Structure formats: C-alpha cells, structure tokens
Amino acid sequence: MRGYRMSKKIMVTGGAGFIGSHLVDHLMDLGYHVVVIDNLSAGKLEFIKHWLEHEGFEFHKADLLDESISDLLKDVYAVFHFAANPEVRIGSQKPEAIWENNVLATYNLLEAMRKKEIKYIIFASSSTVYGEASKIPTPEDYAPLEPISVYGASKLACEAMISGYAHTFKIRALVLRYANIIGSRLRHGVIYDFIMKLKKNPNELEILGDGTQRKSYLHISDTVKATIHLFNYFEKENKLFDVYNVGNDDWVTVREIADIVSRAMNLKPKYRFTGGVEGGRGWIGDVKYMLLDISKLRKIGWEPELSSKEAVEKTAQELVSELLG
C-alpha cells in the first residue's frame, strides 16, 4: 500500500495552517508524496517541521497570487486547496484581503491546474456560504445561498468558480463545507480568543455578543478522517462536481464554551457580555445559529467520533497545554 501511495503526488495549499497541517500529517502517514504551498502569513512552519527532511515531502514558501506556482504543480495528482484568510471578522474591515487571499488566489490556482491538466481539486469551503439558513440542520441542497459575511461570500464565489472550471475543463472537484473546525494548532476563533483573554485577565472574560450564539463544532481528528474518506469515495465515483457538509450532529452555545475554557484553565472569571450587534451576534457577519445536516456524508460510511461538546473540551485542553505550557 505504501509503495502504491508514494506514486501519487498530492499538493496541499495552506499546508502549514491549522487544518492543512493536520491533513498533511494524515496524508504522509498514508504514504502519499506531499507537496505543501504556504506563504506562512497564517500558517506556521513549526506545524510541519517534522516532515521537512522526509523524502516524500516538499515545502515551498510561495503565494498563490504568484503565477510561478504553476511550476510546482508538475506531476501532481490532486490538490487539496486549504489556503485562505481564515478570519471571518476581518471581512468587514479589510474586504480586499478576503478577495485576494480567497477568491483571486483560487482563480490563479485553477488556471495553473488547467494548464498542467491536474485531475482533482478538493476545496475547503465553509458553512458560512449558507448565511442565516431558515432550515436547520441545513442540507447541501439548501437555497438560496445568501452569505452574510464577505468571508462566506468569498467561499461561495470560489465554489462557483470551481464548478465552472470543473464543467468547462473537466477538473473533478469536491467541495467540503466545513462546520467550525477546532483542535490543536488552532490560532483563531472563540476558544483561542477566550484563552488569550483569560491569560491576560484571569478574573474577567469578555464575551462578544449575548452568549446565546449556538454552533456546531468538529474536532480536527474527525475532520481529516472525513476529508480522506470523502476523497477516497469521490475517486471511485463518476461525478465531475460534488458538495458535502462536514460537521457534527449537535451544537453548543458561546456561553457553554466559556464555561468549558474556564474549567480547563481552573478559573472562575466574571463574564462580561458585549451585547454584540444585530440581535446578539458577536460581530457583523457572525452567523448566530449554525448546524449542518450531515446525512449525505453519513450515508457513505462516516461518523464523527466526538460530539461538539467533546470536541470543545478536548480542544480547550489541547490549546491550554500548547499556549500556556
């Protein structure tokens, strides 16, 4: 099996980032030849440093906005496209950063793939493409897709562009709409923010919004298993383009997350809710309630091992250990 896998070269864009680096670990363990492209603006070389000397691994500090990335795609079998600006909140302050790093970068990658005749792209999309869905849990065929953040809009734009390239140039494309993915190496989002705030002031915790925001969370260990499971399944299918939700069956509130993080740090801080915007959201563009319908993924034989609450508890312990020693 290992010798067979080594004949397939897989590229991971954003492979030094949170999800990307865990995916790289999994692909390397499976025996693939892995090529990582990352400009290290959000990713960290330390996340993949244990592979740098491995003969089946290549790292290139490169930007997808640079047309020279085409040269790095030689003999690549499939591209897992995980490079993006991960900060949803930044969209209301610097929409150009979302446009460049998410949409334009994806276009440049697709053009390079077209020229090199790469067969597969697996795209890390997001639950934010659904916006404030009226149907919860939200299935893949929900419509109309109406993102309420620039980030969500950028992911939807990428999905549409990938679909266009798939049907025009016969690049087989798998779109994965992830819930909130959490775990070790996470360096943004509510759990990370809470830990950093409590490190600075153990007695009080500022909570953006009214604390009733309720969302689904999936641990990174479940996420990479689902991702590989879907890729293997998609390889055997005849579809040119497909979309799957990747998430959990349950959800937790922001206040519950605050309780979990406080316990992990052995603290009992006073909570200070900001009240938020537009009905208690944490920020403009924050989807207040999100729960994905994962029945399509379940039908092909995948189940999450950790619930949303268990994923939050495990992540809190992991990040406290990583960030506070």
C-alpha positions as CSV (number, residue, x, y, z in Angstrom):
1,M,0.0,0.0,0.0
2,R,2.7,2.5,0.9
3,G,4.6,2.0,-2.3
4,Y,1.4,2.5,-4.3
5,R,0.5,5.7,-2.5
6,M,4.0,7.1,-2.9
7,S,3.4,7.1,-6.7
8,K,0.7,9.7,-6.1
9,K,1.8,13.3,-5.5
10,I,-0.7,15.4,-3.5
11,M,-0.5,19.2,-3.1
12,V,-1.9,20.9,-0.1
13,T,-2.2,24.7,-0.3
14,G,-2.1,26.3,3.1
15,G,-0.5,23.1,4.3
16,A,1.3,24.9,7.2
17,G,-2.0,26.1,8.5
18,F,-4.3,24.7,11.1
19,I,-6.4,22.2,9.1
20,G,-3.9,21.9,6.3
21,S,-1.0,20.8,8.6
22,H,-3.2,18.1,10.2
23,L,-4.2,16.9,6.7
24,V,-0.5,16.8,5.7
25,D,0.2,14.6,8.8
26,H,-2.6,12.2,7.7
27,L,-1.5,12.1,4.0
28,M,2.1,11.5,5.0
29,D,1.1,8.7,7.3
30,L,-0.8,7.1,4.4
31,G,2.3,7.2,2.3
32,Y,1.4,9.9,-0.3
33,H,4.1,12.2,-1.7
34,V,3.0,15.5,-0.3
35,V,3.8,19.0,-1.7
36,V,2.9,22.0,0.5
37,I,2.5,25.5,-0.7
38,D,2.1,28.1,2.0
39,N,3.1,31.8,2.2
40,L,3.2,31.5,6.1
41,S,1.0,34.6,6.5
42,A,-1.3,32.5,8.8
43,G,0.4,29.1,8.7
44,K,3.4,28.2,10.9
45,L,6.4,26.2,9.7
46,E,6.6,24.6,13.1
47,F,3.4,22.7,12.4
48,I,5.1,20.7,9.6
49,K,8.7,20.8,10.6
50,H,8.8,17.1,11.5
51,W,8.3,16.3,7.7
52,L,10.9,18.7,6.3
53,E,13.6,16.1,5.9
54,H,11.3,13.3,4.7
55,E,12.0,12.1,1.1
56,G,8.3,12.1,0.4
57,F,7.7,15.7,1.4
58,E,8.2,19.1,-0.3
59,F,7.7,22.5,1.2
60,H,7.6,25.7,-0.9
61,K,7.1,29.1,0.7
62,A,5.0,30.5,-2.1
63,D,2.0,32.7,-2.7
64,L,-1.0,31.5,-4.8
65,L,-1.1,35.1,-6.1
66,D,2.2,34.4,-7.9
67,E,1.8,32.9,-11.3
68,S,5.0,30.9,-10.8
69,I,3.1,28.4,-8.7
70,S,2.4,26.6,-12.0
71,D,5.9,25.1,-11.9
72,L,5.2,23.5,-8.5
73,L,2.2,21.5,-9.9
74,K,4.3,19.2,-12.1
75,D,3.1,15.6,-11.7
76,V,0.6,16.5,-9.0
77,Y,-2.4,14.1,-8.9
78,A,-4.7,16.1,-6.7
79,V,-4.8,19.5,-5.0
80,F,-6.3,19.9,-1.5
81,H,-7.0,23.7,-1.6
82,F,-7.0,24.9,2.0
83,A,-5.1,28.2,1.6
84,A,-7.3,31.1,2.7
85,N,-7.6,34.0,5.1
86,P,-9.4,32.2,7.9
87,E,-10.6,35.3,9.8
88,V,-14.3,35.8,9.2
89,R,-14.3,39.0,11.2
90,I,-11.7,40.7,9.0
91,G,-14.1,40.9,6.1
92,S,-16.0,43.9,7.5
93,Q,-12.7,45.8,8.0
94,K,-10.5,44.6,5.1
95,P,-12.6,43.0,2.4
96,E,-9.8,43.3,-0.1
97,A,-7.7,40.8,2.0
98,I,-10.6,38.3,1.7
99,W,-10.9,38.9,-2.1
100,E,-7.1,38.5,-2.7
101,N,-6.4,35.5,-0.5
102,N,-9.6,33.6,-1.1
103,V,-11.1,34.4,-4.5
104,L,-8.2,35.6,-6.6
105,A,-5.8,33.0,-5.2
106,T,-8.3,30.3,-6.1
107,Y,-8.6,31.6,-9.6
108,N,-4.8,31.6,-10.0
109,L,-4.7,28.0,-8.7
110,L,-7.4,26.8,-11.1
111,E,-5.6,28.4,-14.0
112,A,-2.4,26.7,-13.1
113,M,-4.2,23.4,-12.7
114,R,-5.9,23.8,-16.1
115,K,-2.5,24.4,-17.8
116,K,-1.0,21.4,-16.0
117,E,-4.0,19.2,-16.6
118,I,-4.4,18.4,-12.9
119,K,-7.2,15.9,-12.4
120,Y,-8.6,16.7,-8.9
121,I,-9.3,19.6,-6.6
122,I,-10.7,19.2,-3.1
123,F,-11.8,22.6,-1.8
124,A,-12.2,23.6,1.9
125,S,-15.4,25.6,1.8
126,S,-17.4,26.7,4.8
127,S,-20.8,26.6,6.5
128,T,-20.8,30.4,6.1
129,V,-22.0,30.0,2.5
130,Y,-25.5,29.3,3.8
131,G,-25.8,32.6,5.7
132,E,-28.7,32.6,8.1
133,A,-30.4,29.4,6.9
134,S,-34.1,29.1,7.7
135,K,-33.7,25.3,7.7
136,I,-31.7,23.8,10.5
137,P,-29.9,21.3,10.2
138,T,-29.0,22.7,6.9
139,P,-28.6,20.3,3.9
140,E,-26.3,20.7,0.9
141,D,-29.2,21.5,-1.4
142,Y,-30.5,24.4,0.7
143,A,-31.3,27.5,-1.3
144,P,-30.9,30.4,-1.8
145,L,-27.4,30.6,-0.6
146,E,-27.2,34.0,1.0
147,P,-23.9,34.6,2.9
148,I,-24.0,37.4,5.4
149,S,-20.2,37.9,5.6
150,V,-17.6,38.8,3.0
151,Y,-15.8,35.6,4.0
152,G,-18.8,33.5,3.3
153,A,-19.3,35.3,0.0
154,S,-15.7,34.6,-1.0
155,K,-16.1,30.9,-0.2
156,L,-19.3,30.8,-2.3
157,A,-17.6,32.6,-5.1
158,C,-14.8,30.0,-5.0
159,E,-17.3,27.2,-5.1
160,A,-19.0,28.7,-8.2
161,M,-15.6,29.3,-10.0
162,I,-14.5,25.7,-9.2
163,S,-17.8,24.4,-10.6
164,G,-17.3,26.4,-13.7
165,Y,-13.7,25.1,-14.2
166,A,-14.9,21.5,-13.4
167,H,-17.6,21.6,-16.1
168,T,-15.5,23.5,-18.6
169,F,-12.1,21.9,-18.3
170,K,-13.1,18.5,-16.7
171,I,-11.2,19.1,-13.5
172,R,-13.0,16.8,-10.9
173,A,-14.0,18.9,-8.0
174,L,-15.0,18.0,-4.4
175,V,-16.3,20.9,-2.3
176,L,-16.3,20.4,1.5
177,R,-18.5,22.7,3.6
178,Y,-16.9,22.6,7.0
179,A,-18.6,23.5,10.3
180,N,-16.4,25.1,12.9
181,I,-13.2,23.0,12.9
182,I,-11.3,23.0,16.2
183,G,-8.3,21.3,17.8
184,S,-4.6,21.5,18.4
185,R,-2.7,24.2,16.4
186,L,-5.8,26.4,16.2
187,R,-4.8,30.1,16.4
188,H,-8.1,31.9,15.8
189,G,-11.7,31.6,16.8
190,V,-13.7,31.7,20.1
191,I,-11.7,29.0,22.1
192,Y,-8.3,30.6,21.2
193,D,-9.7,34.1,21.9
194,F,-11.1,33.1,25.3
195,I,-7.7,31.5,26.4
196,M,-5.8,34.6,25.3
197,K,-8.2,36.9,27.1
198,L,-8.1,34.9,30.3
199,K,-4.3,34.7,30.2
200,K,-4.3,38.5,30.2
201,N,-7.0,38.9,32.8
202,P,-8.0,35.7,34.8
203,N,-10.7,37.5,36.7
204,E,-12.9,38.7,33.8
205,L,-13.8,37.3,30.4
206,E,-15.2,39.5,27.7
207,I,-17.7,37.5,25.5
208,L,-18.7,39.0,22.2
209,G,-22.4,39.0,21.6
210,D,-25.0,37.9,24.1
211,G,-23.6,34.4,24.6
212,T,-26.6,32.6,23.1
213,Q,-24.9,32.1,19.7
214,R,-25.2,28.3,19.0
215,K,-23.0,26.4,16.5
216,S,-21.7,23.0,15.6
217,Y,-18.0,22.1,16.2
218,L,-15.9,19.3,14.8
219,H,-12.6,18.2,16.1
220,I,-9.7,18.2,13.7
221,S,-9.1,14.5,14.2
222,D,-12.6,13.8,12.9
223,T,-12.2,16.4,10.2
224,V,-9.1,14.9,8.5
225,K,-10.6,11.4,8.6
226,A,-13.8,12.7,7.0
227,T,-11.8,14.6,4.4
228,I,-9.7,11.5,3.3
229,H,-12.8,9.3,3.5
230,L,-14.6,11.7,1.1
231,F,-11.6,11.9,-1.3
232,N,-11.3,8.1,-1.5
233,Y,-15.1,7.8,-2.2
234,F,-15.0,10.6,-4.8
235,E,-12.1,9.0,-6.6
236,K,-14.3,5.9,-7.2
237,E,-17.4,7.9,-8.3
238,N,-18.2,9.2,-11.8
239,K,-19.2,12.7,-10.7
240,L,-17.4,15.7,-12.0
241,F,-18.5,18.0,-9.1
242,D,-20.0,17.3,-5.7
243,V,-20.6,19.0,-2.4
244,Y,-20.6,17.6,1.1
245,N,-21.3,19.1,4.6
246,V,-18.6,18.1,7.1
247,G,-19.8,18.7,10.6
248,N,-21.4,17.3,13.7
249,D,-24.9,16.3,14.9
250,D,-25.1,18.7,17.8
251,W,-24.2,22.3,18.8
252,V,-23.1,24.3,21.8
253,T,-23.5,27.9,22.8
254,V,-20.8,30.5,23.3
255,R,-21.6,30.7,27.0
256,E,-21.1,26.9,27.3
257,I,-17.7,27.3,25.5
258,A,-16.8,30.0,28.0
259,D,-17.6,27.6,30.9
260,I,-15.5,24.8,29.3
261,V,-12.5,27.0,28.7
262,S,-12.7,28.5,32.2
263,R,-12.7,25.0,33.7
264,A,-9.8,23.9,31.5
265,M,-7.8,26.8,33.0
266,N,-9.1,26.2,36.5
267,L,-10.6,29.7,36.6
268,K,-13.9,31.2,37.7
269,P,-14.0,34.6,35.9
270,K,-16.8,37.0,35.8
271,Y,-18.4,37.1,32.4
272,R,-18.9,40.4,30.6
273,F,-21.1,40.2,27.5
274,T,-20.7,42.9,25.0
275,G,-24.3,42.5,23.8
276,G,-23.0,42.3,20.2
277,V,-24.6,43.5,17.1
278,E,-27.8,42.8,15.2
279,G,-29.6,40.6,17.7
280,G,-26.7,39.4,19.8
281,R,-24.2,38.4,17.2
282,G,-20.5,38.6,18.0
283,W,-19.7,40.9,15.1
284,I,-21.2,42.0,11.7
285,G,-21.3,38.8,9.6
286,D,-21.4,36.4,12.5
287,V,-24.0,33.6,11.8
288,K,-25.8,33.2,15.1
289,Y,-27.1,29.7,14.7
290,M,-25.4,27.0,12.6
291,L,-26.0,23.3,12.4
292,L,-25.2,21.3,9.3
293,D,-27.2,18.3,8.0
294,I,-24.5,15.6,7.6
295,S,-26.8,12.8,6.5
296,K,-25.3,12.8,3.0
297,L,-21.8,12.1,4.5
298,R,-23.2,9.6,6.9
299,K,-24.7,7.6,4.0
300,I,-21.2,6.9,2.6
301,G,-20.0,5.4,5.9
302,W,-18.5,8.2,8.0
303,E,-19.5,9.2,11.6
304,P,-17.9,11.8,14.0
305,E,-16.3,10.2,17.0
306,L,-16.5,13.3,19.2
307,S,-19.6,15.4,19.8
308,S,-19.4,19.2,19.6
309,K,-19.1,19.5,23.3
310,E,-16.5,16.8,23.5
311,A,-14.6,18.5,20.7
312,V,-14.6,21.8,22.5
313,E,-13.5,20.1,25.8
314,K,-10.6,18.3,24.0
315,T,-9.6,21.5,22.1
316,A,-9.6,23.6,25.3
317,Q,-7.2,21.1,27.0
318,E,-5.0,20.9,23.9
319,L,-4.8,24.7,23.4
320,V,-4.2,25.4,27.2
321,S,-1.3,22.9,27.0
322,E,0.1,24.4,23.8
323,L,-0.3,28.1,24.6
324,L,0.3,28.2,28.4
325,G,2.6,25.2,28.8
